[in-house]
Amino acid sequence: MLGPTDLPWAVTGERCAILEKPAKDRTAGGLYVPDTAKERYYSGRLLDAGLQARDKLFDNGYEIGDEVEFGRYSGLREAWDHIVDWGKATPQTPDDAFDWKFDKEGSNTAMNRYTCAKTGAVRVVESVIVLNVDDLLASVQLAERLRAGKMSLKRGVTSEGKTQHYIERSA
């Protein structure tokens, strides 16, 4: 069983892994929204990236851990099954020693939560989107870094005479 931060795969190339943000369960007035009517957010937290993707992320001012927005039809949804709290169990405990019970209160549209009756361990199955780095559209933290002066947008000219914009990091 995977631990709290262990991903089941290594992201390669120009791909990124994003932990999907769950849809709202209630309206502003407090009414429950049924699963069939919930709108999927196209945003989440950037978990990991391949080597070429990390280069592009750096060039564009993104960092692992940023809240990002992505395109509606981009990416492939994968399940990330991992233990977030071992309780009284040890990481070497075999899977058959657990007695998993679905936790309806702790679950939402992007995550199913299970609790072990024997050990108190907590297992989570979350939705992760694997997509191309070019499908990222925006980042809240990038905007905050630009406003705070930690980074700035610059304009330069390439050796071919073309205008190119880039992000410069402050020291």
Residue pairs with C-beta under 8 A, 6 or more apart in sequence:
1 81
1 82
1 83
1 91
1 95
1 123
2 8
2 80
2 81
2 82
2 83
3 82
3 83
3 91
4 82
4 83
4 84
4 85
6 82
7 17
7 47
7 48
7 80
7 128
8 80
8 81
8 82
9 17
9 78
10 48
11 17
11 48
11 49
11 50
11 53
11 130
12 50
12 51
13 50
13 51
13 52
13 53
14 50
14 52
14 53
14 56
14 132
14 133
14 134
15 49
15 50
15 53
15 130
15 131
15 132
15 133
16 46
16 47
16 48
16 49
16 50
16 53
16 57
16 130
16 131
16 132
16 133
16 136
17 46
17 47
17 48
17 49
17 128
17 129
17 130
18 44
18 45
18 46
18 47
18 68
18 70
18 75
18 128
18 129
18 130
18 131
19 44
19 45
19 47
19 80
19 126
19 127
19 128
20 40
20 41
20 44
20 77
20 110
20 126
20 127
20 128
20 129
21 41
21 43
21 44
21 45
21 67
21 110
22 41
22 108
22 109
22 110
22 111
23 33
23 38
23 39
23 40
23 41
23 108
23 109
23 110
24 33
24 38
24 39
25 32
25 33
25 38
25 108
25 109
26 32
26 33
27 33
35 109
38 109
40 109
42 69
42 70
42 71
42 72
43 67
43 68
43 69
43 70
44 67
44 68
44 70
44 129
45 65
45 66
45 67
45 68
46 57
46 62
46 63
46 64
46 65
46 66
46 67
46 68
46 136
46 139
47 64
47 128
48 64
49 57
49 64
49 133
50 133
52 133
53 133
56 133
56 134
57 63
57 64
57 133
59 166
59 167
60 136
60 142
60 167
61 139
61 142
61 145
61 146
61 151
61 167
61 169
62 68
62 136
62 139
62 142
63 141
65 141
66 139
66 140
66 141
66 142
67 139
67 140
67 141
68 136
68 137
68 138
68 139
69 136
69 137
69 138
69 139
70 129
70 131
70 135
70 136
70 137
71 131
71 135
71 137
74 129
74 131
74 132
74 135
75 129
75 130
75 131
75 132
75 135
76 129
76 130
76 131
77 127
77 128
77 129
78 127
78 128
78 129
78 130
79 125
79 126
79 127
79 128
80 124
80 125
80 126
80 127
80 128
81 123
81 124
81 125
82 123
82 124
82 126
83 121
83 122
83 123
83 124
84 122
84 123
84 124
85 120
85 121
85 122
86 119
86 121
87 116
87 119
87 120
87 121
87 122
88 119
88 120
88 121
89 97
89 98
89 116
89 119
89 120
89 121
93 119
97 118
97 119
98 116
98 118
98 119
98 121
98 123
99 116
99 117
99 118
100 114
100 115
100 116
100 123
101 114
101 115
101 116
101 117
102 112
102 113
102 114
103 113
103 114
103 115
103 122
106 113
106 115
106 122
107 113
110 126
110 127
111 124
111 125
111 126
111 127
112 124
112 125
113 122
113 123
113 124
114 122
114 123
114 124
114 125
115 121
115 122
115 123
116 122
116 123
142 151
145 151
146 152
146 153
149 170
150 169
150 170
151 167
151 168
151 169
151 170
152 167
152 168
152 170
153 165
153 166
153 167
153 168
154 165
154 166
154 167
154 168
155 163
155 164
155 165
155 166
156 163
156 164
156 165
156 166
157 163
157 164
158 164
